[in-house]
Amino acid sequence: MLQHRFIDAALRNPDKIAFIDRSLGRNISYSQALLASLILASRFKKLERGRIGIMLPTSSAGGLAVIGALMAGRTPVMINYSTGAEKNCLYAQGQCDFKVIVTTKALLEKVDCKKLSNMVFIEDILGALGNIEKGLAFLKSKLPRALLKRVVGISNLDSPAVILFTSGSEKEPKAVQLTQRNILSNIDSFSEMMEIHEMDNLLAILPYFHVFGLTINLWTPLCLGMTSITYANPLEFKTVAKIIRENKPELLIGTPLFLEGYVKQSKPGDFASIKLAVSGADRCPEHLRALYKEKHNIDIIEGYGTTETSPVISANPRGANKPGSIGTPIPGTKIRIQNLDTGTDCPTGETGKILVKGDGVMQGYLNDIEESSLRIKSGWYDTGDLGYLDEDGYLWHKGRLKRFVKIGGEMVSLVMVEETMNELTPLEVECCAVELPDAKRGSKIVAVTNSEIDKHDPKKRLSKALPSLAMPKKYVHVPDFPRMGSGKTDFRTLTEIVRQLDEHD
């Protein structure tokens, strides 16, 4: 169990720092973390039954709340505060049947969210502790290891460990219930493949409501007895680059948007401590690899995963990196490439649907048997992504199936259009392609850039690189692309922005 692994780490190295919290400016040792999580567990048992909402930033408090929930036998429901906190709180309560949401006043103020009924502030809990409560938690922490583990959770690897929501970048978020087995298997396999056991600390900037942040930035260091260097806002690039320079993390994991922001704010030598830099959640562009290599002699390792697979499916092995690919399956995970038309396995090099099987695959979507049965058949999870396996067993991602547009009877990849546009425009220009309705052909492609460009120049060069059906019919400037909490583009919101601009023209 995750909380049991944490207890092992805490009893093994009680004085070691578990959290260097750069947002709050404090260090918390493993013994302090154990004591605090036991106190929170006692409180959570009185507050809620079954599931409990957690809306806290990447911090020591956020981490302790997650541990405390599991120790209390409650399933933490992680709420995304970056894309509409109030709306997401109400949506999560409706989908998952719980009332209490643990949060903090500072976060509500920052994201402009009013206090909702049944919200509980973690600072109020920790600020109103009595001596008896502290004493009981202290006594529990001194129990023999085996007895303490029995006190803080039943030994069932198939019990739920967390409920997370899919990004909602394409349609309404789905509630993904991940079990103890799901997350533990991912931690063990990813750590083995990437040789993380030899490392002592990592930078934790990814949000805990995102599976990448929860598994890799929170539970991995807690299970391995590492120090987690936390900071709540991954978009404060200059501050995070300073934290890397000062606190010297060995493991850096992020999305391309975040990694690019940090390297641009760094100077040669700032990233000297980093032994491994991993990019995930979105395609890693070539210019980002070049930046890290030229400035810090660091090779970015790209991986691939989904919320439904806890998250890691594949990664490039250290020492056998194949840039551009998303690596080989982590231990215990199998990948099939399925032909879209026949359902048979594709031969090497042929693009099809990516299917995944292994202990990391969720049991299903909460209260949605229909969608679960559509996505998981005979243990194989349909990722909805397209890709192929090469002759060396490396996986290459070719885009989302849902990000294909049918024009003139032909399927056109929006990802292909985006990649071609990015190659033909300056590095500082971000490009995206969206689909809008078209009276004549059913659909049309609209090119979106975050900087003003001379539309005639890329149009002329695109016509040489793209088939006529894939040519954007319009070019739109949107200064700030809407983002999900992970840094990925929010395609649903961006499409709506472009649709409104198109209607006004």
N, C-alpha and C positions, 0 to 999 in steps of 0.2 A: 504494500500500500504506500502511496505517496507520503502520507503523514508519518508512516513508520520509517521510511528512508530518511526523512528529515530528522526524526528522533535519533536515529543511528548517528547521523552527522553531528547533531548537537551534543550527544553524550561522548562522542569520540574526540571532538575538539571544542569544548565549551567556551574557551576564551577567544577562539578565532572569530573574526568579523564576518557576520553573515550578510549584512547590508551596509554599504557606504552610501548613505542617502544624501546625494548632492542637492536635492531640492530643499530639504529641511536642515541640512548641515549637521547631520549627526551619524554616528556609527553605532550599529547594534550587533552585539556578539551573538553567537549561537545560543548560549545559555539564556541571554536576555530574550532572544526571539522565541525560545521554547516557553519561557515563563509567560510572555505576552500572549502567545497563541493559545495557551491553556486558559488564560483569563478570558480572552475573547470567546473561546469555545463555550465556557460556562455561561457567558452572557447570551450568546446566540441561541443556546438551548432554550432559554426563557423567552426569547423574542419571536421565534418562528419555528414551524414544523416543516419537515420535508425539504423545501428549497428556500434559499435566501438570496436576495439581490445584492450584488456588490458593484458599486460605481465609484471606483477610486483610481487615481492615476498610478503610474509606475513608480512605486515608492516602497519604503519599508512598511508603511501602514497598509498599503494595498496587498503586499505579499503576506503580511501577518493575518489579514482578514481572510484571505483564501485558505491559509493553513488552519485558522481557527474554525472556519466553516466545516472543513472535513473532519477535524477533531471532534466537532459537535455532532457529527453524523448528518450534517446538512449539505445539500448540493449547492455550491455557489453558482448563481446565474450572473454571468459577466455582462454588464451593460455598457454599450458604446455611447460615450458622452460627446464624441466629436462630430456627430452628424445629426444633432438634435436631441439633447439630453432628455427633456420632458417627454417628447414623443416616444423615444426609445424605452424609457422607464415604463410608460403605460402599455406599450406594445409587449414588452417582456412579461409584465404582470399578467396580461391577458393570455399570452401564449403558454405560460409556464405555471400558472396557478400558485402564486405566492404574493405576499403583501409587503414585507419589510425590505427596505433597501438601505444598505449601509453605505454612507457617503461622507463627504466632508464639506463644511461651509465654504472653504476657500475654493473648492472646485465648482460649487454651484454658482458662486459669484463670477468666477472666470468664464464659465460657459453660459452665463446669463440664464440660469434655470431656477425657477421659484421652488421653494420647499413644498414637496408633495406630502400628502398624508402617508403615514407609515415610514417616512424617512427617518433614519437614525444616524446621528453624527458620531463618527469614530472618536473624535477628540472629546466628545462628551462622555463616552464610555470610559476612555482611558483617564479622563480627568476627574472621575468621580468614584475611584476605587477605594473600598474600605480595607482596613488592615486584615480583617477576617478573610476577605476574598483573596487578597494577595498571599496570605499565609497558606490557604488551601491550595492555591496554584503552586506555591513553592514546595509544599509537601508532595504534591503529585509529581513534580519534576524530579523529585529524589527517589521515586519508586523504582524498584528493579526494572530493567529494560523490558522484559517480557510482560510484566504486569502493566507497565505504563502503556504499552502498545495495545493491550486489551481494553484499557480505559478509554482510548481515543479512537476507536473505530473497529468495526467488524472486519474480519479477514476474508473479504470477498472481492476478488479482482474484477468481477463483472458488475460490481456496484458502480453507480455513476460518480464521476469525479468532478464534472463541470458541465454546465450548459453554456454554449457559445452560439452566437448568431452569425450566419453567413453574411458576407459584406453588404449585400443588397445593392450592388453596383449595377445589376441587370434586372432584378425583380425583388419582390418583398423578401426580407431576410427569413431564413428557416432556422429553427431551433435545433442545434446539433448537440446531442447528448453523448459525451465521451466518457468511457469507463476508466477505471483505474488501470486495467490491462492495456487499453488503447494508449494512454499517455506513457506509462512505464515502458512499454515495448518500444515506443518511439525514442524515448530518452536513451535507453540502453543501446539500441541499434545505431542511432545517430552518433552517440558518444564513442562507440566502438569504431565506427567507420572513420570518423574525423579525428580520432585519437585525442579526445578532449580530457580524458582522465589525467593526463600529464599537466594540465593547466590549473592555475590557482584562482583566477578571477576573470570576470567578463563584464562588458558594458551592457547594461540593461536599459534600453531606451524605448523598446517597442511596447505598445499598450497591452496590458494584461487581458483586455477584452478581445484581443486578436490572438488566434491560436499560436501563431509564431512567437508572440511575446510570452504567452502563458507557459507553453511547453519549454521553449529554449531559454528565455530570459528569466523565468521564475523557478520552475520546478527542476530544470537541469542542474543549476548551481546548488539548489537546496539538497537534491538527492546525492550529489557528488561531493558535498562539503566545500564548495567554492565560495568566494566572496562575490556578491552581486553589487556592482556600482550602478546605482539607479539615478535616473533623472527623468522628470515628469513630462517634459516637452521636447520631443525629438526634432521639432522644427526650429529650435533655437540653435542653429548650426554653429555659430561662433562659440557659444557656451559649451556645447558638447565637444567641440574640437579642443577647447581648453581643458575639459575634464579628462579627455584621452591623454593629453600631454601631462597633466598633473597626477592622475591616479593610475596611469599605465596599465590598462587592461590588456590581457593576452588574447582574448577572444572578442571579436567585433562582428556582430550579426545585425543586418539591417536590410531595408528595401533600397533599390537603386536611388530613389529620390533622397533618402536620408544619407546614404553613403557618399553621394556626390556633394551634398551640402557640407559634410564634414571635411572632406578632402580639400575642397576649395578654400576652406577657412584655416587650413593647416599649413605649417612650414616644414621643410625637410627636417627629419629627426623627431617630429612630434609623435609619430606613430611607431617609434622604434620598438615599443613593448609588444606590439601586435604579432602574434604567431599565426593567427588564422583569421581571415576576413571572409565572411560568407554573405552572399546576396541571395535574396529570395522574394517571393510574393509578386514579382514582376520581372520581365525580361531585363537582363543586365546588358546595357549598351556597350559597344566596343570602346567608345571614347572614355567610359568610366574605368574600364580595365586599364586602359593606357595611362590615365591620370594616376592611379594607384601604383602602377609599375614604375612610371617615370619619377614620381615624387617621393615614393617610399619603398620602392622595390618589393611591393606586396602583390602577389597574384590573388585576385578575387576568385573564390570558389563559388560557383553557382549551384543552387539546389532548386528543388521543386516540391510543392506540397499543396494540400487543401485543408480546409477546416475539418472536413469529414474523415481525413486520414491522420489527424493528431499532431502535427501536420505533414512531417517529412516523408516523401515517397522516394526521392532519389537525390543524389548529390555527386559532384565530381570528387573522386577520391584524392586525398592529399598525395602529391607526388605523381598523380596520373590525371592531371587536369586537362580536359579537352574543351577549350574556350568556345562558347557558342552553344554547347550542349547543356542539358540539365542533369548530366551524370548518369550513374548506374544505380539500380535499386539498393536501398539500404538493406542490411541483413534481415532476413525473415519476410521481406516484401517481394511479391511477384508482380510483373507487368505484362499485360497482353495488349497488342495493337489489333483492333477489330475492324474489319472492312465495313464501311458504312452501309453498303447495299446487301451483302451476303451474310454478315455476321460471323464470317470465318476469320481465322487469324491471318493478318497481313504478312507477306514475306519481308525479309530484311530490306530496309530502305523505302518501303511503301507506307504512305501516310494513312492513318486511320484513327479511330477513337481509342483513347488511352483508358484501359481498365486496370484496376489495382486490387490485389488481394493480400491480406496479412493481418496480424494482430492489431495494427494501427487503425484499421477500418472501423468506423463507428457501427453501432448496432442498428441505427436508423434515426430518422428525424422524430423529434418528440411530438406525439399525438398526430402523426401524419403517415399512416400506414401506406396510403396510396403512393405518395411521393417516394417513400422509402423503398417500396417494392419495385418502383420504376428505376431507381438508381442502384439498387443492390440485388443481384441475381446470382444464386449459388455461391455467395461469398465474394463475388466480384463487384467492385464499386465502379460505376461509370462516372468518370471525372467530368465529362462534358468537354474535355480538351482534345485537340488533335495533335498527333505527333508520330514519330517513327523511331524504330531502333536501328542503329547502324551495325556494321559487321563486328564491332567490338563490344556490342551490348550497351552502348550509350544511348540515352533517350534524347530526342530533339523535339522541342515544342514548336508547334506550327499554328497555335492560336486556339481560341474558343470556338466551338461549333456554333454557338449562338452569335458569334461576331462574324458570321458570313451573311452576305446579302445575295438574294436571288434577283438578277437583272437580265432581262432578255432570255430567261430560261437557263442561265449559267450562274454557278455559285462563285461569288467574288469575296475574297478574304479582306476584311477591314484591316487586319493586322499587317497583311502584305502591303496595303496602300500606305499605312502609317510608317512601316519600316523603309519603304522606298522614299517617302517624303523626308524622313529624318536623314537619310543619306544625301539628299540633294539640297538640304537647307543648312544654314550655319548651326554649329553645335549648340549655341545658346537658345536656339528656337526649338520649342517642343511642339510636336505635331500629333494630331489625333484625327481619326476618321469616324464619322457617325452616319447612320442611315436615317433618311427622312422619306416620307411618302412622296410619290411622284405620280401625277395624273396619267402620264403617258406609259411609263414603264413599271409602275408599281412601287419602285423604290429608286432612290438616288443617293449617291455618296457626297457628303459635304466634308471638305477639308477644314480642320480647325487648327489655328496656331496661337501660341500665347504671346507672340510678338508680331508687329506689323511687318509684312514682307511685300516685295514686288510680285504680285500674283502672276504676272506674265512670264517671269523668268522660270519659276518651278513648273508652271504649266507646260512650257515648251520642253523642258527636260523630262518631266513625267511622261509626256506623250511618247518618248523614246523608250521608257523603261516599263510602262504599264500597258496592258491591252486596253483598247478603247472603252470596253464595258466597265473597267475599273477606274477610269479617269473621274476625279471629283468634278461635279457639275457646278460647285460653288466653293468659294474660299471665305471663311469667317474668322474674325479675330476675337478671341476671348482672353483677356489679360491674365486672369487667374483661373486655372482649371480647378473645378471642385475635386476634393480629395476625400478618400476614406481615411479612417484612423491609421491604416497601415501605410498611407502615402500613395496607394494606388489611385488611378483616376476613377472618379465616380461617373461612369458612363451614363447612367440613368439621368442624373442631374445635368450633365453636360449636354446630352441630347435634347433635354427640355429647354435649356438656354438657347441652343442653336435653333430649335424649332420656333421659339418666340422671335428670334432675330430674323428668321426666314419669313415669317408671317408679316413682319413689319416692313419688309423690303417691297 
